[in-house]
Amino acid sequence: MCIRDSGWDHMLKSYYRTTRFMYQPVTFTYNRFTIPNVGVRLKGMSSLNLDISEHKPPTTFKLGGINLPVPYFLWSQMKKPLKIHFTKYSGREFLGHRSVGLSNNLLDPSYLRERICFMLLKESGLLYCQTSSVNLTVDGRHLGVFTMVENVDKSYIRKHFGSAKGDLYKANYKTFLEWKGDDSKLYIEDKEGRSHQRGMLDPKLNESGDHGAVIQFINFINNASDEEFREQIGERFGAEDFIKSVALNNVTGNIDDYVCWGNNYFLYKKAKKDRWIWIPWDFSTSFCIETNFNIRDPLDNHRAKMWPNRRPLFQRLFAIPEYKDAYYRFMREFIAESFHPGILIPKIEQMWNDIRDSARNDVSSLQEYPEFLESVKSEPPFKKLRKMIGVPDGLIIQSLPYFVRERYR
């Protein structure tokens, strides 16, 4: 990418002063294709704001109403998570995509966690996003290996559902779909406010501006009688695919989802239809990159009971025998097939080998090359990442093959 003038610094400073994402025009080159007037902005939350340096932060910024220190590495390193918006200025898609995300793999020394999980979703017949590992250069400076992920937007919806019409919402942190009342302002993010409003749905597609349908759905999952819920949930929601995605998150050790943090999912409803569809998103903390997940947690621990807040959608579905049975049936099939160490580990090793040279040359990496090597080759004791805000001892990272073998066992 080539960014005009001081666009990169302006984009960074704008976010850390206002917590709003601002686009900059760039010239974008991908292999042999060059496209002028493409929009780029920062993206993410933890991957954008966590401090993994040992330097003292020079100032503070507000996130979620809380004053947080601006990590030194945000200014000293350029490897930031980005959104590339091909249609922002020209309206032209690129290779069938309106936009893609570039993950900086902040917590993932293997660079592979998201790619593996989306591959597993695809193999399981669930909605997934296309991914790839890419080398990124900005203004002649090589920033290293990023994970490119297809965004869930109009192009994605058209590809999977035949039409881009309907309602699409992305869940912000702690959006558990609890009932708060009839006012849409209690559920829908204010586009004029800051980004990532906690507990809110961010409307991505909603041409009419009427959010009544999603509020009715939230009302139903919270307030319908047990009999009404049991009889109607299959017609009003893709419940079995949702149950399967929860099971997959459980097996792969991903707690940054609806059941745990109320996070990283989309809800979509076709125009003139009453059925909502669950679209999983963001697996950057999978394969046990969280302090709250134990690799030996039993698979019958569906994690909703671990947390004080209600998760009405999952808890009510899990109370229905046919969906509880579907959860365990899928889990058994998934473990015996896609997640079996003899099947999955060779795929992981092949993906790892494919990017090994690029990882070696990733001088802007947020991890060291030895960490990349250990991400597939090491056994316990586990690798610790450097210190970061809120986790003074660092996060424990396990090698991918070790996690698969131990979780399978």
NORJOWO-V405487 format. One record per backbone hydrogen bond with DSSP energy under -0.5 kcal/mol. CO is the residue of the C=O (numbers start at 1). NH is the residue of the N-H. E is the energy in kcal/mol with one decimal. If there is no record, write none. Layout:
CO:NH:E  CO:NH:E
This chain:
1:139:-3.1  2:27:-2.1  4:7:-2.3  6:10:-2.3  7:11:-2.2  8:12:-2.1  9:13:-2.7  10:14:-2.0  11:15:-1.5  12:16:-2.2  13:17:-1.1  14:18:-1.8  14:20:-0.6  15:19:-3.6  19:195:-1.7  24:40:-2.0  25:4:-1.0  26:28:-0.6  26:38:-2.7  27:2:-1.9  28:35:-3.5  30:33:-2.5  33:30:-2.7  35:28:-3.0  37:89:-0.6  37:90:-0.5  38:26:-2.6  39:85:-3.3  40:24:-2.2  41:83:-2.9  45:48:-0.8  45:49:-1.8  46:50:-2.5  50:52:-0.6  59:70:-2.8  61:68:-3.3  63:66:-1.2  66:63:-2.4  66:68:-0.6  68:61:-2.9  69:71:-0.8  70:58:-0.5  71:74:-1.3  71:75:-0.5  72:75:-1.6  72:76:-2.0  73:77:-2.3  78:80:-2.0  81:43:-1.5  82:102:-3.3  83:41:-1.7  83:85:-0.6  84:86:-0.7  84:100:-2.0  85:39:-2.6  85:88:-0.8  86:90:-0.5  94:97:-1.5  97:94:-2.6  98:86:-2.0  98:87:-1.1  99:151:-1.3  100:84:-3.0  101:103:-0.6  101:149:-2.6  102:82:-2.1  103:147:-1.9  105:108:-0.8  107:109:-0.7  108:111:-1.1  112:116:-2.7  113:117:-2.2  114:118:-2.4  115:119:-1.9  116:120:-2.2  117:121:-2.3  118:122:-2.2  119:123:-2.4  120:124:-1.3  121:126:-2.5  122:125:-1.7  130:150:-2.8  132:148:-3.3  134:146:-2.9  136:143:-3.2  136:144:-0.8  138:141:-2.1  140:142:-0.6  141:138:-2.6  141:143:-0.5  144:136:-2.3  146:134:-2.7  146:148:-0.7  147:103:-2.9  147:149:-0.5  148:132:-1.7  149:101:-3.0  151:153:-1.1  153:157:-2.8  154:158:-2.7  155:159:-2.2  156:160:-2.2  157:161:-2.5  157:163:-0.5  158:162:-1.9  165:271:-0.6  167:269:-2.4  168:204:-3.0  168:205:-1.8  169:267:-2.4  170:202:-3.4  171:264:-0.7  172:175:-1.0  173:199:-3.3  174:176:-1.0  176:313:-0.5  181:180:-0.5  183:186:-1.8  184:187:-1.9  184:188:-2.5  187:201:-3.8  189:191:-0.7  190:193:-1.8  197:200:-1.5  200:172:-2.3  201:189:-2.9  201:203:-0.7  202:170:-2.6  205:168:-2.5  206:209:-0.7  209:211:-0.6  211:215:-1.7  212:216:-2.4  213:217:-1.9  214:218:-2.2  215:219:-2.4  216:220:-2.4  217:221:-2.5  218:222:-1.3  219:223:-3.1  220:224:-2.0  225:229:-3.0  226:230:-2.3  227:231:-2.1  228:232:-2.2  229:233:-2.3  232:235:-0.9  232:236:-1.9  233:237:-1.4  236:276:-2.6  237:239:-2.4  238:242:-1.7  239:243:-2.5  240:244:-2.2  241:245:-2.1  242:246:-2.0  243:247:-2.1  244:248:-2.5  245:249:-2.2  246:250:-2.1  247:251:-2.5  248:252:-2.4  249:254:-2.6  250:253:-1.1  252:287:-3.8  253:255:-0.7  253:288:-1.1  255:257:-1.8  255:261:-0.6  257:261:-1.5  257:262:-1.1  257:263:-0.7  258:262:-0.8  261:174:-2.3  262:175:-3.2  264:281:-1.3  265:171:-2.7  266:279:-2.4  267:169:-2.6  268:277:-2.7  269:167:-2.5  270:273:-1.6  274:276:-0.5  275:270:-0.6  276:238:-2.1  277:268:-2.2  278:280:-0.5  279:266:-2.3  283:286:-1.7  285:289:-1.5  290:293:-1.1  294:297:-2.3  298:301:-1.8  300:302:-1.1  302:304:-0.7  303:306:-1.4  304:307:-1.1  311:315:-2.7  312:316:-2.3  313:317:-1.5  314:318:-3.0  315:319:-0.8  317:320:-1.8  319:321:-0.6  320:323:-0.9  320:324:-2.3  321:325:-2.8  322:326:-1.6  323:327:-2.1  324:328:-1.9  325:329:-2.6  326:330:-2.5  327:331:-2.0  328:332:-2.3  329:333:-2.1  330:334:-3.2  331:335:-2.5  332:336:-1.9  333:337:-1.5  334:339:-2.9  337:340:-1.4  340:343:-1.9  340:344:-3.1  341:345:-1.4  343:347:-0.8  344:348:-2.3  345:349:-2.7  346:350:-2.0  347:351:-2.4  348:352:-2.6  349:353:-2.4  350:354:-1.9  351:355:-1.0  352:355:-0.6  353:356:-0.8  355:359:-2.6  356:360:-2.0  357:361:-1.4  359:362:-1.3  361:363:-1.8  362:365:-1.5  368:371:-0.9  368:372:-1.3  369:373:-2.1  370:374:-2.4  371:375:-1.4  373:376:-1.1  373:377:-2.0  374:378:-1.6  375:400:-3.0  383:397:-3.8  388:391:-1.9  391:388:-1.2  391:394:-2.1  395:385:-2.2  395:397:-0.5  397:383:-1.8  399:403:-2.4  400:404:-2.4  401:405:-2.6  402:406:-2.7  403:407:-3.0  404:408:-2.3  405:409:-2.2
